[in-house]
Amino acid sequence: MKRQDGREQFQIRPMEIKTEVSAFAEGSAQVTLGKTVVFITASVEQKVPAFLKGTGQGWVTAEYSMLPRATRERTSREQARSGRSLEIQRLIGRAMRACVDLSQLGERTITLDCDVLQADGGTRTAAITGSWVAMVEALRWMKRIGLLNSIPLLEQVGAISVGILNDEVLLDLTFEEDSAARVDLNLAMTEKGKIVEIQGTGEGGPFSREELTALIDAGWKGIQEIFKIQRNALKLR
């Protein structure tokens, strides 16, 4: 099928990741994925949740929100986290904790604040992708000032959306594609090809195991492209 923006079936939208976009945060990144834009800061605090006090272990957590006019029509500013925002920020936190050795952080917390400036589908996957970059920047800062002897990074993590529309698997869905898709799936994976998170829904009815495999395979191709963009942003080989 021909996509509205002219992309091929397994082609991601143009993606750009900028670092050092905050003058004050220990790490920061801005991700542009087509028309979707997410601004992320990583803050380092000398404290941990109560359940980790005295363990010597650190923590990574996230918060997610969307500006009122990030979407096509204005939405009310959140006075308290909506169920959707809570779900997404927990997803981001889990993805980041999967790729860092918390035992090497000391009793410190890295908080990733993800603010959606503009939304056209894929905000949660863009937030995960950018959070990894912002977290690496924060870990580099910690090493630079002597809080860490080495950077306790385990793996690279990226994420992408994938779905089935008109019986075709499509990679990196826009808002219009996501709204019409029979199956909508968000996928986060590590550089070794391990799955960190799968969120998949048969919006238009159940889907088969074969379709799930095709979705994961397509997502993995897209995430490998994202890994290159992340490494370029961080000037990693």
C-alpha positions as CSV (number, residue, x, y, z in Angstrom):
1,M,0.0,0.0,0.0
2,K,1.1,3.6,-0.6
3,R,1.6,5.5,2.7
4,Q,0.4,9.2,2.9
5,D,3.9,10.5,3.5
6,G,5.4,8.5,0.7
7,R,7.4,6.1,2.9
8,E,8.0,2.4,2.1
9,Q,6.4,-0.3,4.2
10,F,9.4,-0.8,6.5
11,Q,10.8,2.7,6.4
12,I,10.9,4.8,9.6
13,R,10.2,8.6,9.5
14,P,13.2,11.0,9.4
15,M,14.7,10.9,12.9
16,E,17.1,13.4,14.5
17,I,18.4,13.3,18.1
18,K,20.1,16.4,19.5
19,T,22.0,16.3,22.8
20,E,22.9,19.0,25.3
21,V,19.6,20.8,24.7
22,S,19.2,21.8,28.3
23,A,21.5,24.3,30.0
24,F,21.0,22.9,33.5
25,A,20.2,19.1,33.3
26,E,23.0,16.6,33.8
27,G,21.8,14.9,30.6
28,S,19.4,15.9,27.9
29,A,18.1,15.1,24.4
30,Q,15.5,16.1,21.9
31,V,14.1,13.5,19.5
32,T,12.3,14.5,16.3
33,L,10.6,11.6,14.5
34,G,8.7,12.9,11.6
35,K,6.3,15.5,13.2
36,T,6.7,14.0,16.7
37,V,9.0,15.9,18.9
38,V,10.0,14.9,22.5
39,F,12.2,16.9,24.9
40,I,14.0,14.8,27.6
41,T,16.1,15.8,30.6
42,A,18.0,13.4,32.9
43,S,18.4,14.7,36.5
44,V,20.8,13.1,39.0
45,E,19.7,13.2,42.7
46,Q,21.6,12.0,45.7
47,K,18.7,9.9,47.0
48,V,16.7,6.7,46.3
49,P,13.2,5.5,47.0
50,A,12.6,4.3,50.6
51,F,12.8,0.6,49.6
52,L,16.4,1.0,48.4
53,K,17.8,3.0,51.3
54,G,20.8,1.3,52.8
55,T,21.2,-1.1,49.9
56,G,23.9,0.8,48.0
57,Q,21.8,0.4,44.8
58,G,20.6,3.2,42.6
59,W,17.4,3.8,40.7
60,V,16.2,5.1,37.3
61,T,12.7,6.4,36.9
62,A,10.7,8.6,34.4
63,E,7.9,11.1,34.1
64,Y,6.0,11.7,30.9
65,S,3.6,14.5,29.9
66,M,2.3,16.1,26.8
67,L,1.9,19.9,26.2
68,P,-1.7,21.0,25.7
69,R,-1.2,21.9,22.0
70,A,1.1,19.0,21.2
71,T,-1.8,17.5,19.4
72,R,-4.1,18.7,16.6
73,E,-6.6,20.0,19.1
74,R,-5.8,21.5,22.5
75,T,-6.1,19.1,25.5
76,S,-6.3,20.3,29.1
77,R,-3.0,20.6,30.9
78,E,-2.7,17.6,33.3
79,Q,-3.2,18.6,36.9
80,A,-2.5,15.0,37.9
81,R,-1.0,12.2,35.8
82,S,-3.6,10.5,33.6
83,G,-3.7,6.7,33.4
84,R,-2.1,6.9,30.0
85,S,0.8,9.1,31.2
86,L,1.4,6.8,34.2
87,E,1.5,3.7,31.9
88,I,4.0,5.4,29.5
89,Q,6.3,6.7,32.2
90,R,6.4,3.3,33.9
91,L,7.3,1.8,30.5
92,I,10.1,4.3,30.0
93,G,11.5,3.6,33.5
94,R,11.4,-0.2,33.0
95,A,13.2,0.2,29.7
96,M,16.0,2.3,31.2
97,R,16.5,0.1,34.2
98,A,16.9,-2.9,31.9
99,C,20.1,-1.3,30.4
100,V,22.0,0.0,33.4
101,D,23.7,-1.8,36.3
102,L,21.8,-0.2,39.2
103,S,24.2,-1.7,41.7
104,Q,27.0,0.5,40.3
105,L,25.1,3.8,40.6
106,G,25.4,4.1,44.3
107,E,22.3,5.4,46.2
108,R,21.4,7.9,43.5
109,T,18.4,8.3,41.3
110,I,18.3,9.3,37.6
111,T,14.9,10.9,36.7
112,L,14.1,11.2,33.0
113,D,11.5,13.9,32.3
114,C,9.9,13.3,28.9
115,D,7.8,16.2,27.6
116,V,6.0,15.8,24.2
117,L,6.2,19.1,22.4
118,Q,4.4,17.8,19.3
119,A,2.6,14.5,18.8
120,D,2.0,12.6,15.5
121,G,2.2,9.0,16.7
122,G,5.1,7.1,18.4
123,T,5.6,9.5,21.4
124,R,6.3,6.7,23.9
125,T,8.8,5.0,21.6
126,A,10.5,8.3,20.8
127,A,10.6,9.0,24.6
128,I,12.4,5.6,25.2
129,T,14.8,6.2,22.4
130,G,15.7,9.7,23.6
131,S,15.7,8.7,27.3
132,W,18.5,6.3,26.6
133,V,20.6,9.1,25.0
134,A,19.9,11.5,27.8
135,M,20.7,8.8,30.5
136,V,24.0,8.1,28.8
137,E,24.8,11.8,28.9
138,A,24.0,11.9,32.6
139,L,26.1,8.8,33.3
140,R,29.0,10.5,31.5
141,W,28.6,13.6,33.6
142,M,28.7,11.5,36.8
143,K,31.9,9.9,35.7
144,R,33.4,13.2,34.7
145,I,32.9,14.7,38.1
146,G,34.0,11.6,39.9
147,L,30.7,10.1,41.1
148,L,31.4,7.0,39.1
149,N,34.6,5.2,38.2
150,S,33.1,3.8,35.0
151,I,29.8,4.1,33.1
152,P,27.6,1.2,34.3
153,L,25.8,0.7,31.0
154,L,24.7,-2.8,30.1
155,E,23.1,-2.4,26.7
156,Q,21.7,0.0,24.2
157,V,17.9,0.2,24.1
158,G,15.6,1.6,21.4
159,A,12.0,1.5,20.6
160,I,9.6,1.7,17.6
161,S,5.9,1.3,16.8
162,V,4.7,-1.2,14.2
163,G,1.2,-2.2,13.1
164,I,-1.0,-4.0,10.6
165,L,-3.1,-1.7,8.4
166,N,-5.1,-3.1,5.4
167,D,-3.5,-6.5,6.1
168,E,0.1,-5.1,5.7
169,V,2.7,-4.7,8.4
170,L,3.8,-1.1,8.6
171,L,6.8,0.3,10.6
172,D,6.7,3.5,12.6
173,L,3.0,4.5,12.5
174,T,1.8,8.1,12.2
175,F,-1.2,9.2,14.2
176,E,-3.5,8.5,11.2
177,E,-2.1,5.1,10.6
178,D,-2.2,4.2,14.3
179,S,-5.8,5.3,14.5
180,A,-6.8,3.0,11.6
181,A,-4.6,0.0,12.3
182,R,-6.1,-3.4,12.9
183,V,-3.1,-4.2,15.1
184,D,-1.0,-1.6,17.0
185,L,2.2,-2.7,18.7
186,N,5.0,-0.8,20.5
187,L,8.4,-2.6,20.8
188,A,11.5,-1.9,22.9
189,M,14.6,-4.0,22.3
190,T,18.3,-4.2,23.3
191,E,21.2,-4.2,20.9
192,K,21.5,-7.9,21.4
193,G,18.0,-8.4,20.1
194,K,16.4,-9.1,23.4
195,I,12.9,-7.8,24.0
196,V,12.5,-5.3,26.9
197,E,8.8,-4.6,26.3
198,I,6.0,-5.5,24.0
199,Q,2.7,-3.6,24.1
200,G,0.4,-5.0,21.4
201,T,-3.3,-4.8,20.9
202,G,-5.7,-6.2,18.3
203,E,-7.8,-3.1,17.9
204,G,-9.8,-4.6,15.0
205,G,-9.8,-8.2,16.3
206,P,-7.3,-10.8,17.4
207,F,-4.1,-11.4,15.5
208,S,-2.1,-14.6,14.9
209,R,1.2,-15.7,16.2
210,E,2.6,-15.5,12.6
211,E,1.5,-11.9,12.5
212,L,3.1,-11.2,15.9
213,T,6.4,-12.7,14.6
214,A,6.2,-10.5,11.4
215,L,5.6,-7.4,13.6
216,I,8.6,-8.1,15.8
217,D,10.8,-8.8,12.8
218,A,9.8,-5.5,11.2
219,G,10.3,-3.6,14.5
220,W,13.7,-5.1,15.0
221,K,14.8,-3.8,11.6
222,G,13.7,-0.3,12.5
223,I,15.3,-0.4,16.0
224,Q,18.6,-1.3,14.4
225,E,18.4,1.9,12.4
226,I,17.6,3.8,15.6
227,F,20.6,2.4,17.3
228,K,22.8,4.0,14.6
229,I,21.1,7.4,15.1
230,Q,21.5,7.1,18.9
231,R,25.2,6.3,18.6
232,N,25.8,9.2,16.1
233,A,24.1,11.6,18.5
234,L,26.5,10.4,21.3
235,K,29.5,10.2,19.0
236,L,29.9,6.5,19.8
237,R,31.4,4.1,17.3
